Amino acid sequence: MIKVKHLYHSYSNDNKYAIKDLNFEIKKGEIFGFLGPSGAGKSTTQNILVGILQLQQGEVEVAGYNIKHIKNEMFNKIGMSFEQSNLYSKMSAFENLDFYRKLFDVETRDPNDMIKLVGLEGKENIKAGKYSKGMKHRLTFARSMINNPQMWFLDEPTTGLDPAISSQIKDIIKKENEKGVTIFLTTHNMYIADELCDRVAFIVDGKIRLIDSPKALKLKYGEKLVEVEYFKDGELIKDSFSTVFKDQKDKLIDVINKYEILTMHTKEASLEEIFIKVTGRGLV
Ligand SMILES: Nc1ncnc2c1ncn2[C@@H]1O[C@H](COP(=O)(O)OP(=O)(O)OP(=O)(O)O)[C@@H](O)[C@H]1O
């Protein structure tokens, strides 16, 4: 769905690059997370992929279209929900969606269905300018799906939303993906990346440091330990055992057989811990 080869971009047209030699491919139906701290080059990359920024150097193909010679019909196939939402503030939420859908040459969804989907029912006649930041975010998100995109670009889709709405948005993303929609998700929220993404790319200072699935990364970087809390002679004991060495495994089995276990879990590394280990940087 997306092919990126040797992609560079400079805002100053010199050899100071905001992104340097990016290479990656995204398969149809995949959720690909682009993870990195502020200023890493996420928006620059995303803006090139959707044609907002002109391609300077490298090769980019999106939904079968060469970005060097963008054809308008490409926009029928893609959807984008970015932080700078560019909603028409004097139009109501309904009017915003109804106006936007007319820009496409493909079948579009009913604006009222979209409004309902993102929990803005009853607020469709309020002018977008009067919407809160979170409501604008949801409206932009709804707008980005109105043309049934095959390739969906999402920039920080849950940022600034309360937990209930955030969970609703994640469910919508999962459902669309189940229908075969390919998703490029830009975020510095490792939880959403971990929960949603099939693969993630770590980007720092304009360079991709690593691409892999969250599961493979956790296996590779997680500690092979089981942490156990158990009662021994009425006293609560906390201990951890290696799952690699035989004597430790035997001890763990012994504890399980002899004592009452309160909790037991493997010690997994979080994506954030892995990001710091790999890049030497935090995600914020
Ligand atoms: N319009 C611009 N003009 C000049 N430099 C820019 C411009 N936009 C971004 N940059 C620079 O390019 C680099 C990458 O920025 P970019 O916005 O792509 O990062 P980001 O990972 O999206 O950050 P954030 O998470 O804060 O949005 C940064 O050093 C930034 O200062």
The ligand as an SDF file (V2000), in Angstrom:
LIG
                    3D

 31 33  0  0  0  0  0  0  0  0999 V2000
    7.6950   24.2630    8.1820 N   0  0  0  0  0  0  0  0  0  0  0  0
    8.8790   24.0130    8.7070 C   0  0  0  0  0  0  0  0  0  0  0  0
    9.9330   24.8280    8.4830 N   0  0  0  0  0  0  0  0  0  0  0  0
   11.1480   24.5650    8.9970 C   0  0  0  0  0  0  0  0  0  0  0  0
   11.4320   23.5010    9.7710 N   0  0  0  0  0  0  0  0  0  0  0  0
   10.4240   22.6500   10.0320 C   0  0  0  0  0  0  0  0  0  0  0  0
    9.1010   22.8710    9.5300 C   0  0  0  0  0  0  0  0  0  0  0  0
    8.3090   21.8500    9.9590 N   0  0  0  0  0  0  0  0  0  0  0  0
    9.1030   21.0480   10.7030 C   0  0  0  0  0  0  0  0  0  0  0  0
   10.3540   21.5180   10.7500 N   0  0  0  0  0  0  0  0  0  0  0  0
   11.5110   20.8980   11.4490 C   0  0  0  0  0  0  0  0  0  0  0  0
   11.6690   19.5900   10.9360 O   0  0  0  0  0  0  0  0  0  0  0  0
   11.9740   18.6660   11.9770 C   0  0  0  0  0  0  0  0  0  0  0  0
   10.9210   17.5680   12.0020 C   0  0  0  0  0  0  0  0  0  0  0  0
    9.6930   18.1500   12.3890 O   0  0  0  0  0  0  0  0  0  0  0  0
    8.2980   17.3710   12.3310 P   0  0  0  0  0  0  0  0  0  0  0  0
    7.2060   18.3740   12.5360 O   0  0  0  0  0  0  0  0  0  0  0  0
    8.2390   16.5370   11.1120 O   0  0  0  0  0  0  0  0  0  0  0  0
    8.4200   16.4350   13.6300 O   0  0  0  0  0  0  0  0  0  0  0  0
    7.3070   15.5910   14.3940 P   0  0  0  0  0  0  0  0  0  0  0  0
    7.9450   14.2940   14.7210 O   0  0  0  0  0  0  0  0  0  0  0  0
    6.0620   15.5530   13.5940 O   0  0  0  0  0  0  0  0  0  0  0  0
    7.0680   16.4310   15.7180 O   0  0  0  0  0  0  0  0  0  0  0  0
    5.6900   16.6210   16.5840 P   0  0  0  0  0  0  0  0  0  0  0  0
    5.4290   15.3170   17.2500 O   0  0  0  0  0  0  0  0  0  0  0  0
    6.0450   17.7040   17.5580 O   0  0  0  0  0  0  0  0  0  0  0  0
    4.6040   17.0140   15.6260 O   0  0  0  0  0  0  0  0  0  0  0  0
   12.0460   19.4840   13.2590 C   0  0  0  0  0  0  0  0  0  0  0  0
   13.3910   19.8150   13.4970 O   0  0  0  0  0  0  0  0  0  0  0  0
   11.2420   20.7180   12.9280 C   0  0  0  0  0  0  0  0  0  0  0  0
   11.7040   21.8340   13.6590 O   0  0  0  0  0  0  0  0  0  0  0  0
  1  2  1  0
  2  3  1  0
  2  7  2  0
  3  4  2  0
  4  5  1  0
  5  6  2  0
  6  7  1  0
  6 10  1  0
  7  8  1  0
  8  9  2  0
  9 10  1  0
 10 11  1  0
 11 12  1  0
 11 30  1  0
 12 13  1  0
 13 14  1  0
 13 28  1  0
 14 15  1  0
 15 16  1  0
 16 17  2  0
 16 18  1  0
 16 19  1  0
 19 20  1  0
 20 21  2  0
 20 22  1  0
 20 23  1  0
 23 24  1  0
 24 25  2  0
 24 26  1  0
 24 27  1  0
 28 29  1  0
 28 30  1  0
 30 31  1  0
M  END
$$$$
